[in-house]
Amino acid sequence: MEMDDQLLEKCKKRIEAKLGWGGSEIWTHQDFEKLSDVIDEATGVRLSTATLKRIWGKVKYTSKPTVTTLDTLARFIGFDNWRVFKLNNKEAEDESLTTKAKGFNNLTEQRDFSSKKSYKQQWKSWYWALALGIIAITSSFLYFNQKSSLENKEDLFFENFSFESRRVVSVGVPNSVIFKYNASAARDEDSLFIQQSWNKDLRQRIRKEENTATSIYYYPGFFLAKLVVNDQIVKEDSVYIQTEGWLPLVVQPNVPVYYEKKDIFNEGVMHLPIHKIKENSIELQPETPWVEFYNVRNFGGLKSDNFILETEIKNDFKKGSGICQNTEIHIRLAGGVLILPLSIKGCVSNLKMLDVDGIREDVSALGCDLSNWVRVRYEVKDRKGRIFINDEKAVELNLDFNPKELKGLLFRFQGTGSVNYVRLSSTDGQILYEDNFDQNTSSLQ
């Protein structure tokens, strides 16, 4: 096995150890889908399920992983990129080379000092050892030259493309974003796309001979838009669509249904009433829709490694397919998201967050009576996270990834729900954002 292959195997083993899902030989397709989600949450880069299955040998594929893929895997286990991971494993490489040298020396000693072999036998041994050595050296030289050539071609290939989000047309959503690109280096048979975010369903085809494209974003947030050639991401650029205060909407298959601020504030609570939902002919059965409240803005430079989020919420719908009262709090980052899922006790098996999976672990502390107010405190200090539900510690998290700036908040309720207050502060106690919904006002300190 070549050294780079050994390093990749070591990287995979560290990922498996971090996940704690057992050996990859028992992983299912759903596990690789979850791994894609987990890596995206931790690094802000989504590796496709197909790519991950190729890396873990579930699908036969002869090409080497791209630099982007290797960098992402390395970042997931705490390194800045693949090169840093390689440097940190140089000692292992040196040990491997030393072991090979010792093996060669032992072979030489056996040839030189074996009294049981005739001179002719010793000569044949020398001859074959020399021939095999020349073959090995030649093969290694050709391999590394070819590998270097391929890597250079890959880097040069990426460099021949350009891509940027030139401007956002308006404030809020829906919003059209103007993209400028140069894809003239693509071959005539290549398929070219602009992808709005990690979601492959949000792709639109573009032409290599053109250089401008627009795309409509129906949801606010911080996105990493991508220039895609066939199924390979060659360039990325950020798109930041902010809101003017809180934006309420109901998720629908194509375009969400938007509501006005006057629809959601009443007596110091943010809440979208059931009758307002039904006024837009939205049915709550047989499939209960999600109600979302967005506030996408800068929060005083807070980052994912040190912050405190405090809030009080409840889910106001518990009928039919909404029986679980599924509720989520999203902390949107500059490349990634922290999701806190909640439900009634009986549905906690469906809850997943970062490396915590309700199917494999006891997450019963995330189950609560959401028909009544639930106090939530999400605090992170020095990349160590703790979540408190009604003042009881529920979950501890390891947020061991490069700190990312907080870019937005999102409350999601299956059916509908209420938020009593929101407070964001630094770990030293300085309040940077607070909203009590008293008069549809908020304060950014």
C-alpha positions in Angstrom: 0.0 0.0 0.0 1.4 3.4 -0.9 2.0 6.0 1.8 -0.9 8.3 0.7 -3.3 5.3 0.9 -2.0 4.5 4.4 -2.7 8.1 5.4 -6.2 7.9 4.0 -6.8 4.7 5.9 -5.6 6.3 9.1 -7.9 9.3 8.4 -10.9 7.0 7.9 -10.1 5.2 11.1 -10.0 8.4 13.1 -13.3 9.5 11.5 -14.9 6.1 12.5 -13.5 6.5 16.0 -14.9 10.0 16.3 -18.4 9.0 15.1 -18.6 5.9 17.3 -20.9 4.1 14.9 -18.9 0.9 14.8 -16.7 -0.4 11.9 -17.5 1.0 8.4 -18.1 -2.6 7.2 -21.5 -2.5 8.9 -22.5 1.0 7.7 -25.6 1.3 5.5 -26.5 3.8 2.8 -28.3 5.8 5.5 -25.1 6.0 7.6 -23.3 7.5 4.7 -26.1 10.0 4.2 -25.8 10.9 7.9 -22.0 11.2 7.5 -22.5 13.7 4.7 -24.7 15.8 7.0 -22.3 15.6 9.9 -19.3 16.6 7.8 -21.3 19.5 6.3 -22.3 20.7 9.8 -18.7 20.6 11.1 -16.9 22.0 8.0 -19.4 23.8 5.9 -18.5 21.6 2.9 -20.9 18.8 1.8 -19.3 15.6 0.4 -21.8 13.6 -1.5 -22.9 10.2 -0.3 -21.5 8.7 -3.5 -18.1 10.3 -2.8 -18.0 9.0 0.7 -19.0 5.5 -0.3 -16.2 5.5 -2.9 -13.7 6.6 -0.3 -14.8 3.8 2.1 -14.7 1.2 -0.7 -18.4 0.6 -0.9 -18.4 1.5 -4.6 -15.6 0.6 -7.0 -13.7 3.6 -8.2 -10.2 3.9 -9.4 -9.5 7.6 -9.3 -7.9 9.3 -6.2 -9.9 11.6 -4.0 -9.7 15.3 -4.9 -7.7 17.8 -2.9 -11.0 19.4 -1.8 -12.3 16.0 -0.5 -9.1 15.3 1.4 -9.0 18.8 2.9 -12.6 18.4 4.1 -11.9 15.0 5.7 -8.8 16.4 7.5 -10.8 19.4 8.8 -13.5 17.1 10.1 -10.9 15.4 12.5 -9.4 18.7 13.6 -6.6 19.6 11.0 -6.5 22.7 8.9 -6.1 20.7 5.7 -4.8 17.5 4.3 -1.2 18.8 4.1 -1.2 19.6 7.8 -2.6 16.1 8.5 0.2 14.6 6.4 2.9 16.6 8.3 1.5 15.5 11.6 1.8 11.9 10.4 5.3 12.3 9.1 6.6 10.3 12.0 4.6 7.3 10.9 6.0 7.6 7.4 9.6 7.8 8.8 8.9 4.7 10.9 7.6 2.9 7.8 10.7 3.8 5.8 13.0 2.7 8.7 11.2 -0.6 8.8 11.7 -1.1 5.1 15.4 -0.2 5.5 15.7 -2.7 8.3 14.1 -5.4 6.2 16.5 -4.7 3.3 19.5 -4.9 5.7 18.3 -8.2 7.2 18.0 -9.5 3.6 21.6 -8.4 2.9 22.9 -10.0 6.1 21.2 -13.2 5.2 22.8 -13.2 1.8 26.2 -12.2 3.0 26.5 -14.5 6.0 24.5 -17.6 5.0 26.9 -20.5 4.9 24.3 -22.8 3.6 24.2 -21.2 0.1 26.6 -21.8 -2.6 28.3 -18.9 -4.4 26.0 -19.5 -7.4 22.9 -19.4 -5.2 24.1 -16.2 -3.6 24.7 -14.6 -7.0 21.2 -15.5 -8.1 19.8 -14.0 -4.9 21.8 -10.8 -5.5 20.6 -10.7 -9.1 16.9 -11.1 -8.3 17.1 -8.7 -5.4 18.8 -6.1 -7.6 16.2 -6.6 -10.4 13.3 -6.3 -8.0 14.8 -3.2 -6.4 15.2 -1.6 -9.9 11.6 -2.4 -10.7 10.3 -1.1 -7.3 12.3 2.2 -7.7 11.1 2.6 -11.3 7.5 1.9 -10.3 7.7 4.4 -7.4 9.2 7.0 -9.6 6.5 6.6 -12.3 3.8 6.5 -9.6 4.8 9.7 -7.9 5.5 11.5 -11.1 2.1 10.5 -12.4 0.4 11.4 -9.1 2.1 14.8 -9.0 1.1 15.4 -12.6 -2.5 14.5 -11.8 -2.5 16.8 -8.8 -1.1 19.6 -10.8 -3.6 19.1 -13.5 -6.4 19.1 -10.9 -5.2 22.3 -9.3 -4.7 23.9 -12.7 -8.2 22.7 -13.7 -9.7 24.5 -10.7 -7.7 27.6 -11.3 -9.0 28.0 -14.8 -12.5 28.7 -13.5 -13.8 31.7 -11.7 -17.0 32.3 -9.8 -18.4 35.0 -7.6 -21.8 36.2 -6.3 -21.6 39.8 -7.6 -24.6 41.3 -5.7 -27.9 40.6 -4.0 -30.7 42.4 -5.8 -32.8 43.4 -2.8 -33.3 43.0 1.0 -35.1 39.9 2.3 -36.7 37.2 0.3 -37.5 36.2 -2.4 -34.2 37.5 -3.6 -32.3 37.2 -6.9 -28.6 36.9 -6.8 -26.3 37.9 -9.7 -23.4 35.4 -10.3 -20.4 36.1 -12.5 -18.4 33.1 -13.8 -15.8 31.9 -16.3 -16.2 28.3 -17.3 -14.5 28.5 -20.7 -12.0 25.8 -19.5 -14.8 23.2 -19.5 -15.0 20.7 -22.3 -18.0 20.7 -24.7 -19.3 17.5 -23.2 -19.2 18.8 -19.6 -22.4 19.7 -17.8 -22.2 23.0 -15.9 -24.4 24.2 -13.0 -24.7 26.8 -10.3 -25.8 25.2 -7.0 -27.3 27.6 -4.4 -26.0 25.7 -1.4 -25.3 22.2 -0.2 -28.6 21.0 -1.6 -28.1 19.4 -5.0 -31.8 19.9 -5.8 -31.1 23.6 -6.0 -29.1 23.5 -9.2 -29.6 25.3 -12.5 -27.8 24.6 -15.7 -25.5 27.3 -17.2 -23.5 27.6 -20.5 -19.8 27.7 -20.7 -19.8 30.4 -23.4 -21.7 32.8 -21.1 -20.5 34.6 -17.9 -23.6 35.8 -16.1 -26.4 33.9 -14.3 -29.1 34.8 -11.8 -30.7 32.6 -9.2 -33.7 33.1 -6.9 -33.3 32.4 -3.2 -36.6 31.8 -1.4 -35.1 31.4 2.1 -32.8 33.8 3.9 -29.4 32.7 5.3 -25.7 32.3 4.7 -25.0 30.0 1.8 -22.0 28.7 0.0 -23.0 28.8 -3.7 -21.1 26.5 -5.9 -19.9 26.3 -9.5 -20.3 22.6 -10.5 -18.7 20.8 -13.4 -20.5 17.5 -13.9 -20.6 16.4 -10.3 -17.4 18.2 -9.1 -17.5 21.4 -7.2 -14.7 23.6 -8.7 -15.4 27.0 -7.1 -17.5 28.4 -4.1 -18.5 31.8 -3.0 -20.7 33.1 -0.1 -24.2 34.5 -0.4 -25.6 36.3 2.6 -29.3 37.1 2.5 -30.4 39.0 5.6 -33.9 39.8 7.0 -35.3 43.0 8.4 -36.0 41.6 11.9 -38.1 38.4 12.2 -39.5 36.8 9.1 -42.3 34.2 9.5 -43.2 31.7 6.8 -44.7 28.2 6.2 -42.6 25.8 4.3 -44.1 24.5 1.1 -42.8 22.3 -1.7 -41.7 25.1 -4.1 -42.2 28.6 -2.7 -42.9 29.1 1.0 -45.9 31.2 2.1 -44.7 34.4 3.7 -46.4 36.3 6.5 -46.1 39.9 7.8 -44.7 40.9 11.2 -48.1 42.1 12.4 -49.3 38.5 12.0 -46.9 37.1 14.7 -46.5 39.5 17.6 -49.1 39.5 20.4 -48.7 40.3 24.1 -45.0 39.8 24.2 -44.9 36.5 22.3 -43.9 35.6 18.7 -46.5 33.2 17.4 -48.2 32.3 14.1 -51.9 31.4 14.9 -53.5 28.4 13.3 -56.2 30.5 11.8 -53.6 32.6 10.0 -52.1 29.5 8.4 -55.5 28.2 7.3 -56.4 31.6 5.7 -53.8 30.7 3.0 -55.5 27.4 2.3 -52.7 25.5 4.0 -53.8 22.1 5.3 -52.3 20.8 8.6 -53.3 17.2 7.7 -52.5 14.6 6.6 -48.9 16.0 6.5 -48.3 18.7 9.1 -46.2 21.6 7.6 -43.3 23.4 9.3 -43.6 27.0 10.5 -40.3 28.9 10.6 -39.2 32.2 12.2 -36.0 33.7 10.7 -33.8 36.4 12.0 -30.7 36.6 9.8 -28.3 39.3 10.7 -24.8 39.9 12.3 -24.8 39.4 16.0 -21.9 41.5 17.2 -19.2 39.2 16.0 -20.2 36.2 18.2 -18.5 33.0 17.0 -19.4 29.3 17.4 -16.7 28.6 20.0 -17.9 31.0 22.6 -21.5 32.1 23.0 -24.7 31.6 25.1 -28.2 31.4 23.6 -31.2 31.6 26.0 -34.8 31.3 25.0 -38.2 30.0 26.0 -40.4 28.1 23.5 -43.4 25.8 23.1 -45.1 23.9 20.3 -48.7 24.9 19.9 -49.9 21.9 17.7 -50.3 18.3 18.7 -52.6 16.6 16.3 -52.4 13.9 13.6 -49.0 13.7 12.0 -47.9 16.5 14.2 -48.2 14.4 17.3 -44.4 14.5 18.0 -44.4 18.3 18.3 -41.1 18.4 16.5 -39.3 21.6 17.2 -35.8 22.9 16.2 -33.6 25.8 17.0 -31.0 26.6 14.3 -27.9 28.7 14.9 -26.8 29.7 11.4 -23.1 30.1 11.0 -20.8 31.5 8.2 -20.5 28.1 6.7 -22.5 25.5 8.7 -25.3 25.3 11.2 -25.8 24.1 14.8 -29.2 22.4 15.2 -30.9 21.7 18.5 -33.9 19.3 17.9 -36.6 18.7 20.5 -39.8 16.6 20.7 -42.1 14.8 23.1 -40.5 11.9 25.0 -42.0 9.3 22.8 -40.3 10.6 19.6 -36.7 11.2 20.7 -35.4 8.3 18.6 -35.8 10.5 15.5 -33.6 13.3 17.0 -30.1 13.9 15.6 -27.5 16.7 16.2 -23.9 16.8 15.2 -22.5 13.4 16.4 -25.5 12.6 18.6 -28.0 10.2 17.1 -31.2 9.2 18.8 -31.3 5.8 17.1 -28.0 4.7 18.6 -27.9 6.8 21.8 -30.0 7.8 24.8 -31.2 11.3 24.0 -34.3 11.2 26.2 -33.2 14.5 27.8 -34.2 16.2 24.6 -37.7 15.0 25.0 -40.0 17.4 26.9 -43.5 18.6 27.4 -43.6 21.1 24.5 -47.2 22.0 25.2 -45.9 24.2 28.0 -43.0 26.7 28.0 -39.6 25.1 27.8 -36.5 27.0 28.8 -33.5 26.3 26.6 -29.9 27.4 27.3 -27.2 26.5 24.7 -23.8 27.6 25.8 -20.4 27.0 24.2 -17.0 27.9 25.8 -13.7 26.9 24.2 -15.5 24.7 21.7 -17.2 22.7 24.4 -20.9 22.8 24.3 -23.6 22.2 26.9 -27.4 22.3 26.4 -29.7 22.8 29.4 -33.5 22.0 29.1 -35.5 23.6 31.9 -32.3 24.2 33.8 -31.2 20.5 33.7 -28.1 19.6 31.6 -29.3 17.5 28.7 -26.4 17.1 26.3 -22.7 17.8 26.1 -21.1 18.5 22.7 -17.6 18.7 21.2 -17.6 21.5 18.7 -14.0 20.8 17.6 -14.0 22.8 14.3 -12.7 26.2 13.2 -14.8 28.9 14.9 -17.4 30.4 12.6 -19.3 33.7 13.0 -23.0 33.6 14.0 -25.1 34.8 11.0 -28.7 34.1 12.0 -31.3 32.4 14.1 -34.1 30.1 13.1 -37.0 28.6 15.1 -38.9 25.8 13.5 -42.1 24.2 14.7 -44.0 21.3 13.0 -47.5 22.7 13.1 -46.8 26.1 14.8 -45.2 27.4 17.9 -44.3 30.3 20.2 -41.2 32.1 21.3 -41.3 34.1 24.6 -37.8 35.7 24.4 -34.4 35.4 22.8 -31.1 36.4 24.2 -27.6 36.0 22.8 -24.5 36.9 24.9 -20.8 36.2 25.1 -19.5 33.8 27.7 -18.3 36.8 29.8 -21.9 37.9 30.3 -22.1 40.7 27.7 -25.6 40.7 26.0 -25.2 41.3 22.3 -28.7 40.7 21.2 -32.0 40.5 23.0 -35.7 40.5 22.0 -38.6 40.2 24.3 -41.3 40.8 21.7 -43.0 43.4 23.8 -43.5 46.0 21.0 -42.0 44.1 18.0 -38.7 45.6 18.9 -35.3 44.1 19.4 -31.9 45.4 20.5 -28.5 44.7 19.1 -26.0 46.0 21.7 
